[in-house]
Amino acid sequence: MSIDEKTAARVAKLARIKVEDDQLPALAQEFSNILGFIEQLNEVDVEGIEPMTSVTPQKLYRRVDEVTDGDQQEKVLKNAPDAREGFFAVPKVVE
Amino acid sequence: MSDLTKMTLADARDALRKRETTSVELTETHLKAIEGAGALNAFVHHTPEIALEQAKAADARIAAGDAPDMCGLPIGIKDLFCTKGVPSQAASAILNEFKPEYESTVSQNLFDAGGVMLGKLNMDEFAMGSSNETSVYGNVVNPWRRNGDDAALTPGGSSGGSASAVAADLCLAATGTDTGGSIRQPAAFTGITGIKPTYGRCSRWGTIAFASSLDQAGPMTKDVRDAAIMLKAMCSFDAKDSTSANLPVPNFEAMLTGNIKGKTIGIPEEYSMDGMSQEIRDLWADGTEMLKAAGAEIRHISLPHTKYALPAYYVIAPAEASSNLARYDGVRYGHRATLDAGDGITEMYEKTRAEGFGPEVQRRVMIGTYVLSAGFYDAYYNRARRVRALIKKDFDDVFATGVDAILTPATPSAAFGLGEMKDADPVQMYLNDVFTVTVNLAGLPGVAVPAGVDAQGLPLALQLIGKPWEEGDLLNTAYALEQAAGFVAKPNKWW
Protein backbone atom coordinates (compact mmCIF):
# COMPACT_ATOMS: atom_id res chain seq x y z
CA MET A 1 0.00 0.00 0.00
CA SER A 2 1.34 3.37 -0.97
CA ILE A 3 0.95 6.18 1.53
CA ASP A 4 0.53 9.67 0.13
CA GLU A 5 1.66 12.90 1.75
CA LYS A 6 -1.83 13.77 2.82
CA THR A 7 -2.15 10.49 4.74
CA ALA A 8 1.29 10.97 6.29
CA ALA A 9 0.24 14.44 7.46
CA ARG A 10 -2.97 13.06 8.92
CA VAL A 11 -1.12 10.33 10.82
CA ALA A 12 1.36 12.87 12.20
CA LYS A 13 -1.57 14.98 13.34
CA LEU A 14 -3.26 12.01 15.04
CA ALA A 15 0.02 11.14 16.77
CA ARG A 16 0.47 14.77 17.84
CA ILE A 17 3.93 14.99 16.33
CA LYS A 18 4.79 18.11 14.37
CA VAL A 19 6.21 17.23 10.96
CA GLU A 20 7.34 20.04 8.65
CA ASP A 21 5.79 20.00 5.17
CA ASP A 22 9.14 19.41 3.47
CA GLN A 23 9.59 16.22 5.53
CA LEU A 24 6.31 14.69 4.41
CA PRO A 25 7.45 13.07 1.13
CA ALA A 26 10.27 11.16 2.88
CA LEU A 27 7.95 10.16 5.71
CA ALA A 28 5.29 8.92 3.30
CA GLN A 29 7.92 6.85 1.50
CA GLU A 30 9.10 5.29 4.78
CA PHE A 31 5.53 4.43 5.76
CA SER A 32 4.97 2.86 2.36
CA ASN A 33 8.07 0.68 2.73
CA ILE A 34 7.18 -0.48 6.22
CA LEU A 35 3.54 -1.13 5.34
CA GLY A 36 4.69 -2.99 2.23
CA PHE A 37 6.68 -5.28 4.53
CA ILE A 38 3.70 -5.70 6.86
CA GLU A 39 1.43 -6.63 3.98
CA GLN A 40 2.95 -10.12 3.88
CA LEU A 41 0.43 -10.84 6.63
CA ASN A 42 -2.30 -10.92 3.99
CA GLU A 43 -0.89 -14.26 2.79
CA VAL A 44 -1.85 -15.95 6.06
CA ASP A 45 -5.16 -17.77 6.37
CA VAL A 46 -6.59 -16.43 9.63
CA GLU A 47 -10.11 -17.72 9.13
CA GLY A 48 -11.63 -18.69 12.46
CA ILE A 49 -8.60 -17.54 14.50
CA GLU A 50 -9.33 -15.18 17.38
CA PRO A 51 -6.99 -12.20 17.79
CA MET A 52 -4.67 -12.86 20.72
CA THR A 53 -5.50 -10.79 23.78
CA SER A 54 -3.16 -12.42 26.30
CA VAL A 55 -0.11 -14.53 25.59
CA THR A 56 -0.59 -16.64 28.72
CA PRO A 57 -4.10 -17.78 29.57
CA GLN A 58 -4.94 -15.80 32.67
CA LYS A 59 -7.73 -13.97 34.35
CA LEU A 60 -7.03 -10.56 35.76
CA TYR A 61 -7.03 -10.90 39.51
CA ARG A 62 -9.31 -8.78 41.57
CA ARG A 63 -8.87 -7.01 44.82
CA VAL A 64 -11.14 -5.26 47.24
CA ASP A 65 -12.15 -1.84 45.92
CA GLU A 66 -10.46 0.31 48.51
CA VAL A 67 -7.96 3.13 48.58
CA THR A 68 -4.43 1.72 48.82
CA ASP A 69 -2.43 4.73 47.78
CA GLY A 70 -2.63 8.49 47.69
CA ASP A 71 -1.69 11.76 49.40
CA GLN A 72 1.35 12.16 47.20
CA GLN A 73 0.60 15.45 45.48
CA GLU A 74 4.11 16.75 45.92
CA LYS A 75 5.69 13.61 44.46
CA VAL A 76 3.23 13.53 41.58
CA LEU A 77 4.03 17.11 40.63
CA LYS A 78 7.76 16.87 41.27
CA ASN A 79 8.75 16.21 37.65
CA ALA A 80 6.22 18.49 35.97
CA PRO A 81 7.67 21.09 33.58
CA ASP A 82 5.17 23.60 34.96
CA ALA A 83 3.32 23.00 38.22
CA ARG A 84 1.53 25.76 40.09
CA GLU A 85 -0.50 25.79 43.27
CA GLY A 86 -0.80 22.04 43.34
CA PHE A 87 -1.81 21.68 39.70
CA PHE A 88 -0.19 20.81 36.37
CA ALA A 89 -0.18 24.01 34.32
CA VAL A 90 -0.80 24.02 30.56
CA PRO A 91 -1.33 26.73 27.92
CA LYS A 92 -4.80 28.20 27.72
CA VAL A 93 -7.22 25.54 26.45
CA VAL A 94 -10.44 27.57 26.05
CA GLU A 95 -10.84 31.09 24.74
CA MET B 1 43.30 -11.69 44.80
CA SER B 2 42.95 -11.90 41.02
CA ASP B 3 41.34 -9.06 39.10
CA LEU B 4 37.98 -8.51 40.77
CA THR B 5 36.36 -7.27 37.56
CA LYS B 6 37.02 -10.59 35.83
CA MET B 7 34.86 -12.47 38.31
CA THR B 8 31.47 -13.95 37.64
CA LEU B 9 28.59 -13.24 40.01
CA ALA B 10 29.04 -16.74 41.45
CA ASP B 11 32.81 -16.22 42.00
CA ALA B 12 32.25 -12.88 43.69
CA ARG B 13 29.40 -14.20 45.83
CA ASP B 14 31.56 -17.06 47.04
CA ALA B 15 34.57 -14.79 47.64
CA LEU B 16 32.41 -12.42 49.69
CA ARG B 17 31.04 -15.25 51.78
CA LYS B 18 34.56 -16.53 52.43
CA ARG B 19 35.59 -12.96 53.36
CA GLU B 20 38.26 -12.95 50.64
CA THR B 21 37.07 -9.54 49.53
CA THR B 22 34.46 -6.98 50.48
CA SER B 23 31.62 -5.43 48.56
CA VAL B 24 33.23 -2.01 49.01
CA GLU B 25 36.43 -3.30 47.41
CA LEU B 26 34.52 -4.95 44.55
CA THR B 27 32.49 -1.80 44.03
CA GLU B 28 35.46 0.58 44.08
CA THR B 29 37.31 -1.60 41.57
CA HIS B 30 34.35 -1.54 39.20
CA LEU B 31 33.80 2.20 39.62
CA LYS B 32 37.40 2.69 38.56
CA ALA B 33 36.92 0.41 35.53
CA ILE B 34 33.88 2.47 34.53
CA GLU B 35 35.85 5.73 34.84
CA GLY B 36 38.40 4.37 32.40
CA ALA B 37 35.84 3.18 29.88
CA GLY B 38 34.24 6.42 28.71
CA ALA B 39 35.06 5.44 25.12
CA LEU B 40 32.45 2.67 25.27
CA ASN B 41 29.71 5.11 26.34
CA ALA B 42 27.96 2.30 28.22
CA PHE B 43 27.32 3.98 31.58
CA VAL B 44 25.41 7.22 31.10
CA HIS B 45 24.45 8.11 34.67
CA HIS B 46 27.01 7.27 37.33
CA THR B 47 25.85 6.59 40.87
CA PRO B 48 29.03 6.02 42.91
CA GLU B 49 27.52 7.44 46.12
CA ILE B 50 24.56 5.06 45.98
CA ALA B 51 26.90 2.19 45.06
CA LEU B 52 29.23 2.74 48.00
CA GLU B 53 26.35 3.17 50.41
CA GLN B 54 24.76 -0.07 49.16
CA ALA B 55 28.15 -1.82 49.29
CA LYS B 56 28.67 -0.83 52.92
CA ALA B 57 25.20 -2.05 53.79
CA ALA B 58 25.91 -5.32 51.94
CA ASP B 59 29.15 -5.84 53.83
CA ALA B 60 27.26 -5.37 57.09
CA ARG B 61 24.67 -7.94 55.97
CA ILE B 62 27.38 -10.42 55.01
CA ALA B 63 29.10 -9.88 58.37
CA ALA B 64 25.77 -10.55 60.07
CA GLY B 65 25.43 -13.81 58.15
CA ASP B 66 22.50 -12.57 56.05
CA ALA B 67 23.81 -12.77 52.53
CA PRO B 68 21.34 -13.49 49.73
CA ASP B 69 22.92 -14.49 46.40
CA MET B 70 23.17 -10.96 44.98
CA CYS B 71 24.43 -9.45 48.24
CA GLY B 72 27.26 -7.02 47.62
CA LEU B 73 27.51 -7.65 43.88
CA PRO B 74 28.01 -4.53 41.69
CA ILE B 75 25.69 -4.42 38.68
CA GLY B 76 24.48 -1.96 36.07
CA ILE B 77 20.84 -1.01 35.50
CA LYS B 78 19.45 -0.29 32.05
CA ASP B 79 18.14 3.27 31.75
CA LEU B 80 14.64 1.86 31.05
CA PHE B 81 14.19 0.97 34.74
CA CYS B 82 12.91 3.72 36.99
CA THR B 83 15.36 4.18 39.85
CA LYS B 84 14.32 6.48 42.65
CA GLY B 85 16.00 9.87 42.56
CA VAL B 86 18.30 8.83 39.71
CA PRO B 87 17.76 9.94 36.09
CA SER B 88 15.70 7.32 34.24
CA GLN B 89 14.97 8.51 30.75
CA ALA B 90 14.88 5.51 28.41
CA ALA B 91 17.70 7.23 26.48
CA SER B 92 15.17 9.80 25.27
CA ALA B 93 15.29 13.60 25.24
CA ILE B 94 11.61 13.62 26.12
CA LEU B 95 12.47 12.38 29.62
CA ASN B 96 15.27 14.90 30.18
CA GLU B 97 15.62 15.72 33.85
CA PHE B 98 13.12 13.00 34.86
CA LYS B 99 13.95 11.56 38.26
CA PRO B 100 11.37 9.04 39.41
CA GLU B 101 9.91 9.27 42.89
CA TYR B 102 9.69 5.47 42.99
CA GLU B 103 11.72 2.34 42.29
CA SER B 104 10.88 -0.28 39.65
CA THR B 105 9.96 -3.67 41.07
CA VAL B 106 12.87 -5.40 39.32
CA SER B 107 15.52 -2.99 40.60
CA GLN B 108 13.92 -3.03 44.06
CA ASN B 109 14.07 -6.84 44.07
CA LEU B 110 17.76 -6.69 43.18
CA PHE B 111 18.44 -4.11 45.89
CA ASP B 112 16.48 -6.17 48.42
CA ALA B 113 18.75 -9.09 47.54
CA GLY B 114 21.75 -6.87 48.30
CA GLY B 115 22.66 -5.83 44.74
CA VAL B 116 24.80 -2.71 44.29
CA MET B 117 23.91 -0.23 41.52
CA LEU B 118 26.97 1.26 39.79
CA GLY B 119 24.91 3.42 37.44
CA LYS B 120 22.46 3.53 34.56
CA LEU B 121 23.23 1.96 31.21
CA ASN B 122 22.82 3.32 27.71
CA MET B 123 20.26 1.81 25.32
CA ASP B 124 18.30 2.54 22.18
CA GLU B 125 15.69 5.25 22.72
CA PHE B 126 12.63 3.65 24.34
CA ALA B 127 14.26 0.28 23.57
CA MET B 128 13.50 0.80 19.87
CA GLY B 129 16.51 -0.29 17.88
CA SER B 130 18.94 -3.12 17.24
CA SER B 131 22.25 -1.23 17.17
CA ASN B 132 22.15 1.27 20.04
CA GLU B 133 22.35 4.13 17.54
CA THR B 134 19.03 5.77 18.48
CA SER B 135 20.08 6.89 21.98
CA VAL B 136 20.02 10.52 23.05
CA TYR B 137 23.30 9.79 24.83
CA GLY B 138 25.00 8.74 21.59
CA ASN B 139 26.12 5.33 20.34
CA VAL B 140 27.41 2.60 22.59
CA VAL B 141 30.61 0.98 21.29
CA ASN B 142 31.18 -2.77 21.39
CA PRO B 143 34.39 -3.71 23.25
CA TRP B 144 34.97 -6.33 20.54
CA ARG B 145 36.72 -5.38 17.30
CA ARG B 146 37.38 -7.33 14.13
CA ASN B 147 40.87 -8.81 13.93
CA GLY B 148 43.33 -6.14 12.79
CA ASP B 149 40.63 -3.50 12.36
CA ASP B 150 39.89 -0.48 14.57
CA ALA B 151 36.41 0.14 13.19
CA ALA B 152 33.85 0.76 15.96
CA LEU B 153 31.20 -1.96 16.07
CA THR B 154 27.69 -1.93 17.47
CA PRO B 155 27.06 -3.87 20.68
CA GLY B 156 23.54 -4.52 19.35
CA GLY B 157 20.38 -3.16 20.87
CA SER B 158 18.38 -2.19 22.56
CA SER B 159 20.26 -3.29 25.70
CA GLY B 160 23.58 -2.26 24.11
CA GLY B 161 24.97 -0.46 27.15
CA SER B 162 24.25 -3.48 29.34
CA ALA B 163 25.95 -5.82 26.85
CA SER B 164 29.00 -3.63 26.34
CA ALA B 165 29.44 -3.04 30.09
CA VAL B 166 29.27 -6.74 30.99
CA ALA B 167 31.54 -7.81 28.12
CA ALA B 168 34.10 -5.14 29.07
CA ASP B 169 34.02 -6.15 32.77
CA LEU B 170 32.67 -2.78 33.92
CA CYS B 171 30.06 -4.53 36.09
CA LEU B 172 29.56 -8.15 37.12
CA ALA B 173 26.16 -8.26 35.40
CA ALA B 174 23.41 -5.95 34.18
CA THR B 175 19.67 -5.78 33.75
CA GLY B 176 18.25 -5.77 30.25
CA THR B 177 14.81 -5.74 28.71
CA ASP B 178 13.61 -7.63 25.67
CA THR B 179 10.63 -6.76 23.48
CA GLY B 180 11.77 -8.36 20.22
CA GLY B 181 15.30 -9.54 21.00
CA SER B 182 16.79 -6.64 22.97
CA ILE B 183 18.53 -8.88 25.51
CA ARG B 184 19.47 -11.81 23.28
CA GLN B 185 20.78 -9.94 20.21
CA PRO B 186 23.20 -7.65 22.13
CA ALA B 187 24.28 -10.61 24.30
CA ALA B 188 25.09 -12.47 21.07
CA PHE B 189 27.04 -9.50 19.65
CA THR B 190 29.21 -9.21 22.76
CA GLY B 191 29.86 -12.83 23.75
CA ILE B 192 27.80 -12.82 26.93
CA THR B 193 24.71 -14.69 28.15
CA GLY B 194 21.24 -13.15 28.18
CA ILE B 195 17.87 -14.63 29.03
CA LYS B 196 14.40 -13.29 28.41
CA PRO B 197 12.12 -15.15 30.80
CA THR B 198 8.52 -16.19 30.19
CA TYR B 199 6.19 -13.21 29.82
CA GLY B 200 4.94 -12.46 33.33
CA ARG B 201 8.00 -13.72 35.26
CA CYS B 202 9.44 -10.26 35.89
CA SER B 203 7.16 -7.46 36.95
CA ARG B 204 6.91 -4.66 34.42
CA TRP B 205 6.05 -2.12 37.09
CA GLY B 206 8.38 0.87 36.94
CA THR B 207 9.98 -0.29 33.69
CA ILE B 208 9.29 2.37 31.08
CA ALA B 209 6.83 0.75 28.68
CA PHE B 210 7.48 0.12 24.99
CA ALA B 211 5.08 -2.68 23.95
CA SER B 212 3.40 -4.00 27.06
CA SER B 213 2.32 -7.41 25.75
CA LEU B 214 5.90 -8.19 24.69
CA ASP B 215 8.19 -6.40 27.19
CA GLN B 216 10.10 -8.55 29.67
CA ALA B 217 13.13 -7.81 31.81
CA GLY B 218 15.99 -10.26 32.21
CA PRO B 219 19.62 -10.56 33.25
CA MET B 220 22.70 -10.10 31.03
CA THR B 221 25.63 -11.95 32.55
CA LYS B 222 29.03 -13.49 31.94
CA ASP B 223 27.76 -17.06 31.98
CA VAL B 224 24.72 -19.28 32.38
CA ARG B 225 25.12 -19.82 36.13
CA ASP B 226 25.10 -16.07 36.67
CA ALA B 227 21.97 -15.77 34.55
CA ALA B 228 20.28 -18.32 36.82
CA ILE B 229 21.38 -16.48 39.96
CA MET B 230 20.34 -13.02 38.81
CA LEU B 231 17.08 -14.11 37.16
CA LYS B 232 15.87 -15.57 40.43
CA ALA B 233 16.56 -12.28 42.19
CA MET B 234 14.69 -10.27 39.53
CA CYS B 235 11.51 -12.37 39.37
CA SER B 236 8.55 -11.98 41.69
CA PHE B 237 4.79 -11.84 41.74
CA ASP B 238 3.77 -8.19 41.82
CA ALA B 239 0.23 -6.98 42.38
CA LYS B 240 1.23 -3.71 40.70
CA ASP B 241 1.57 -5.47 37.31
CA SER B 242 -1.68 -7.14 36.28
CA THR B 243 0.20 -9.53 33.96
CA SER B 244 2.66 -10.62 36.63
CA ALA B 245 2.57 -14.38 37.23
CA ASN B 246 1.53 -15.56 40.65
CA LEU B 247 3.83 -18.57 40.57
CA PRO B 248 6.67 -19.62 42.85
CA VAL B 249 10.13 -18.68 41.56
CA PRO B 250 12.33 -21.79 41.60
CA ASN B 251 16.00 -21.85 42.52
CA PHE B 252 17.22 -21.84 38.93
CA GLU B 253 20.87 -22.26 39.90
CA ALA B 254 20.11 -25.51 41.73
CA MET B 255 18.69 -26.88 38.47
CA LEU B 256 22.04 -26.56 36.64
CA THR B 257 23.20 -30.16 36.55
CA GLY B 258 24.45 -30.12 32.97
CA ASN B 259 22.64 -33.41 32.46
CA ILE B 260 20.35 -33.29 29.41
CA LYS B 261 20.22 -37.02 28.69
CA GLY B 262 16.86 -37.95 27.26
CA LYS B 263 15.83 -34.36 26.51
CA THR B 264 14.41 -33.66 23.08
CA ILE B 265 15.81 -30.67 21.20
CA GLY B 266 13.87 -29.33 18.22
CA ILE B 267 15.65 -27.88 15.19
CA PRO B 268 13.15 -25.72 13.26
CA GLU B 269 13.59 -25.88 9.49
CA GLU B 270 12.09 -22.41 8.98
CA TYR B 271 15.02 -20.78 10.80
CA SER B 272 17.30 -21.79 7.96
CA MET B 273 16.87 -18.53 6.09
CA ASP B 274 17.98 -17.55 2.63
CA GLY B 275 21.16 -15.54 2.71
CA MET B 276 22.23 -16.87 6.11
CA SER B 277 26.02 -17.02 6.28
CA GLN B 278 27.85 -20.32 6.23
CA GLU B 279 29.44 -19.44 9.57
CA ILE B 280 26.04 -19.18 11.23
CA ARG B 281 24.93 -22.44 9.59
CA ASP B 282 28.09 -24.18 10.82
CA LEU B 283 27.65 -22.79 14.34
CA TRP B 284 24.08 -24.06 14.44
CA ALA B 285 25.12 -27.50 13.17
CA ASP B 286 27.96 -27.63 15.71
CA GLY B 287 25.59 -26.69 18.54
CA THR B 288 23.19 -29.40 17.43
CA GLU B 289 26.01 -31.96 17.51
CA MET B 290 27.09 -30.80 20.96
CA LEU B 291 23.61 -31.30 22.42
CA LYS B 292 23.37 -34.67 20.72
CA ALA B 293 26.74 -35.68 22.13
CA ALA B 294 25.49 -34.65 25.57
CA GLY B 295 22.72 -37.19 25.28
CA ALA B 296 19.82 -35.19 23.86
CA GLU B 297 17.60 -36.49 21.12
CA ILE B 298 17.59 -34.19 18.09
CA ARG B 299 14.32 -33.79 16.26
CA HIS B 300 13.65 -31.76 13.11
CA ILE B 301 10.54 -29.68 13.60
CA SER B 302 8.44 -27.17 11.74
CA LEU B 303 7.20 -23.79 12.98
CA PRO B 304 5.29 -22.88 9.82
CA HIS B 305 4.37 -19.27 10.64
CA THR B 306 7.92 -18.14 11.50
CA LYS B 307 8.15 -15.99 8.37
CA TYR B 308 5.24 -13.85 9.54
CA ALA B 309 6.62 -13.08 12.98
CA LEU B 310 8.53 -9.95 12.00
CA PRO B 311 5.70 -8.31 10.07
CA ALA B 312 3.25 -9.17 12.88
CA TYR B 313 5.69 -7.70 15.39
CA TYR B 314 5.98 -4.50 13.36
CA VAL B 315 2.23 -4.01 13.67
CA ILE B 316 1.75 -5.04 17.30
CA ALA B 317 4.82 -3.38 18.85
CA PRO B 318 4.30 0.04 17.21
CA ALA B 319 0.56 -0.10 17.99
CA GLU B 320 1.25 -0.65 21.67
CA ALA B 321 4.07 1.91 21.59
CA SER B 322 1.84 4.58 20.09
CA SER B 323 -0.58 4.04 22.96
CA ASN B 324 2.08 3.80 25.69
CA LEU B 325 4.00 6.82 24.47
CA ALA B 326 0.89 9.00 24.36
CA ARG B 327 1.72 9.85 27.98
CA TYR B 328 4.68 11.99 26.89
CA ASP B 329 2.72 15.17 26.41
CA GLY B 330 4.90 17.78 28.10
CA VAL B 331 2.48 18.10 31.00
CA ARG B 332 3.35 15.66 33.76
CA TYR B 333 7.07 14.99 33.39
CA GLY B 334 9.99 15.39 31.08
CA HIS B 335 10.54 17.85 28.29
CA ARG B 336 8.14 20.62 27.23
CA ALA B 337 8.89 22.61 24.09
CA THR B 338 9.28 26.37 24.28
CA LEU B 339 6.11 27.79 22.81
CA ASP B 340 5.51 30.76 20.53
CA ALA B 341 3.01 33.46 21.35
CA GLY B 342 -0.45 32.22 20.55
CA ASP B 343 0.44 28.54 20.74
CA GLY B 344 -2.25 26.46 22.41
CA ILE B 345 -2.22 23.03 23.95
CA THR B 346 -2.20 21.17 20.62
CA GLU B 347 0.91 23.05 19.49
CA MET B 348 2.47 22.25 22.85
CA TYR B 349 1.87 18.51 22.36
CA GLU B 350 3.05 18.51 18.75
CA LYS B 351 6.20 20.57 19.30
CA THR B 352 7.10 18.74 22.52
CA ARG B 353 6.81 15.32 20.88
CA ALA B 354 8.65 16.42 17.71
CA GLU B 355 11.54 17.76 19.80
CA GLY B 356 11.56 15.01 22.40
CA PHE B 357 11.27 11.85 20.30
CA GLY B 358 14.05 10.80 17.94
CA PRO B 359 13.35 9.71 14.34
CA GLU B 360 12.95 5.96 15.00
CA VAL B 361 10.57 6.52 17.90
CA GLN B 362 8.54 9.01 15.85
CA ARG B 363 8.41 6.54 12.98
CA ARG B 364 7.11 3.72 15.19
CA VAL B 365 4.60 5.88 17.04
CA MET B 366 3.18 7.04 13.71
CA ILE B 367 3.09 3.52 12.22
CA GLY B 368 1.28 2.43 15.37
CA THR B 369 -1.13 5.31 15.09
CA TYR B 370 -1.83 4.38 11.48
CA VAL B 371 -2.48 0.67 12.09
CA LEU B 372 -4.84 1.53 14.95
CA SER B 373 -6.70 4.26 13.09
CA ALA B 374 -10.30 3.95 11.97
CA GLY B 375 -10.60 1.78 8.88
CA PHE B 376 -7.26 0.02 9.35
CA TYR B 377 -7.65 -1.55 12.78
CA ASP B 378 -9.06 -4.81 11.43
CA ALA B 379 -6.85 -5.00 8.37
CA TYR B 380 -3.61 -4.49 10.28
CA TYR B 381 -3.90 -4.72 14.04
CA ASN B 382 -6.47 -7.50 14.35
CA ARG B 383 -4.88 -9.48 11.53
CA ALA B 384 -1.48 -9.23 13.24
CA ARG B 385 -2.99 -10.45 16.51
CA ARG B 386 -4.54 -13.42 14.68
CA VAL B 387 -1.17 -14.25 13.13
CA ARG B 388 0.36 -13.93 16.60
CA ALA B 389 -2.08 -16.57 17.86
CA LEU B 390 -0.93 -18.87 15.02
CA ILE B 391 2.74 -18.28 15.86
CA LYS B 392 2.09 -19.23 19.47
CA LYS B 393 0.15 -22.29 18.31
CA ASP B 394 3.16 -23.41 16.25
CA PHE B 395 5.19 -23.57 19.46
CA ASP B 396 2.37 -25.14 21.51
CA ASP B 397 2.02 -27.91 18.91
CA VAL B 398 5.75 -28.65 18.91
CA PHE B 399 6.00 -28.72 22.70
CA ALA B 400 2.94 -30.99 22.83
CA THR B 401 4.87 -33.61 20.85
CA GLY B 402 7.48 -33.83 23.61
CA VAL B 403 10.08 -31.29 22.48
CA ASP B 404 11.79 -29.78 25.55
CA ALA B 405 13.70 -26.93 23.93
CA ILE B 406 14.38 -25.49 20.49
CA LEU B 407 17.84 -24.60 19.18
CA THR B 408 18.26 -21.74 16.67
CA PRO B 409 20.88 -19.15 15.76
CA ALA B 410 20.57 -16.02 17.92
CA THR B 411 21.29 -13.49 15.15
CA PRO B 412 21.73 -13.60 11.36
CA SER B 413 25.28 -12.18 11.62
CA ALA B 414 28.03 -11.08 14.00
CA ALA B 415 28.16 -7.46 15.21
CA PHE B 416 28.21 -4.96 12.36
CA GLY B 417 29.88 -1.56 12.19
CA LEU B 418 28.34 1.52 13.79
CA GLY B 419 26.95 3.64 10.97
CA GLU B 420 27.00 0.71 8.55
CA MET B 421 23.21 0.54 8.40
CA LYS B 422 22.74 4.32 8.31
CA ASP B 423 21.39 4.46 4.80
CA ALA B 424 19.58 1.14 4.95
CA ASP B 425 15.82 0.90 4.88
CA PRO B 426 14.42 0.60 8.47
CA VAL B 427 13.11 -2.84 7.47
CA GLN B 428 16.72 -4.03 6.94
CA MET B 429 17.53 -3.14 10.54
CA TYR B 430 14.40 -4.95 11.72
CA LEU B 431 15.75 -8.21 10.21
CA ASN B 432 18.25 -8.39 13.09
CA ASP B 433 15.41 -9.68 15.24
CA VAL B 434 14.28 -12.39 12.84
CA PHE B 435 15.26 -15.30 15.15
CA THR B 436 14.31 -13.68 18.45
CA VAL B 437 11.00 -11.95 17.83
CA THR B 438 8.95 -15.16 17.58
CA VAL B 439 9.78 -15.84 21.23
CA ASN B 440 8.31 -12.54 22.41
CA LEU B 441 5.18 -13.02 20.34
CA ALA B 442 4.68 -16.45 21.93
CA GLY B 443 5.62 -15.22 25.42
CA LEU B 444 8.28 -17.93 25.81
CA PRO B 445 11.62 -17.93 27.60
CA GLY B 446 14.67 -17.64 25.33
CA VAL B 447 18.37 -17.54 26.10
CA ALA B 448 21.38 -16.52 23.99
CA VAL B 449 24.55 -18.50 24.71
CA PRO B 450 27.91 -17.58 23.16
CA ALA B 451 29.09 -20.56 21.14
CA GLY B 452 31.99 -19.51 18.93
CA VAL B 453 33.79 -16.77 17.03
CA ASP B 454 33.63 -15.92 13.34
CA ALA B 455 36.56 -15.61 10.93
CA GLN B 456 37.09 -12.01 12.05
CA GLY B 457 37.25 -12.99 15.70
CA LEU B 458 33.80 -11.75 16.67
CA PRO B 459 31.51 -13.71 19.00
CA LEU B 460 28.54 -15.68 17.66
CA ALA B 461 25.70 -17.13 19.71
CA LEU B 462 22.98 -19.73 19.63
CA GLN B 463 19.51 -19.34 21.04
CA LEU B 464 17.58 -21.91 23.05
CA ILE B 465 13.82 -21.49 23.37
CA GLY B 466 11.98 -23.18 26.23
CA LYS B 467 8.49 -23.99 27.41
CA PRO B 468 6.53 -21.42 29.41
CA TRP B 469 7.69 -21.20 33.05
CA GLU B 470 10.46 -23.75 32.42
CA GLU B 471 13.38 -21.33 32.71
CA GLY B 472 15.20 -23.74 35.03
CA ASP B 473 15.13 -26.56 32.51
CA LEU B 474 16.02 -24.13 29.71
CA LEU B 475 18.98 -22.76 31.63
CA ASN B 476 20.16 -26.29 32.32
CA THR B 477 20.17 -27.04 28.59
CA ALA B 478 21.98 -23.73 28.04
CA TYR B 479 24.49 -24.79 30.69
CA ALA B 480 25.14 -28.07 28.87
CA LEU B 481 25.62 -26.15 25.61
CA GLU B 482 27.94 -23.65 27.31
CA GLN B 483 30.09 -26.46 28.72
CA ALA B 484 30.31 -28.18 25.36
CA ALA B 485 31.01 -24.98 23.40
CA GLY B 486 33.69 -23.87 25.86
CA PHE B 487 33.50 -20.23 24.75
CA VAL B 488 36.15 -18.31 26.71
CA ALA B 489 37.21 -15.53 24.32
CA LYS B 490 37.31 -11.98 25.69
CA PRO B 491 37.74 -8.68 23.85
CA ASN B 492 41.25 -7.17 23.91
CA LYS B 493 41.21 -4.02 26.01
CA TRP B 494 41.67 -0.95 23.75
CA TRP B 495 39.51 1.57 25.63
Interface residues (C-beta under 8 A of the other chain):
Chain A: I3 T7 A8 V11 A12 L14 A15 R16 I17 K18 V19 L27 E30 F31 N33 I34 L35 F37 I38 E39 Q40 L41 N42 E43 V44 V46 I49 E50 P51 M52 T53 S54 V55 T56 Q58 L60 Y61 R63 Q72 K75 V76 K78 N79 A80 P81 D82 F88 V90 P91 K92 V93
Chain B: E97 F98 K99 P100 E101 T198 Y199 G200 S213 A239 S242 T243 A245 N246 H305 K307 Y308 L310 P311 A312 Y314 V315 S322 D329 G330 V331 R332 Y333 G334 H335 R336 L339 D343 G344 I345 T346 E347 M348 Y349 E350 K351 R353 A354 F357 Q362 R363 V365 M366 I367 T369 Y370 V371 S373 Y380 N382 R383 A384 R385 R386 V387 R388 A389 L390 K392 D425 P426 V427 Y430 L441 A442 G443 P468
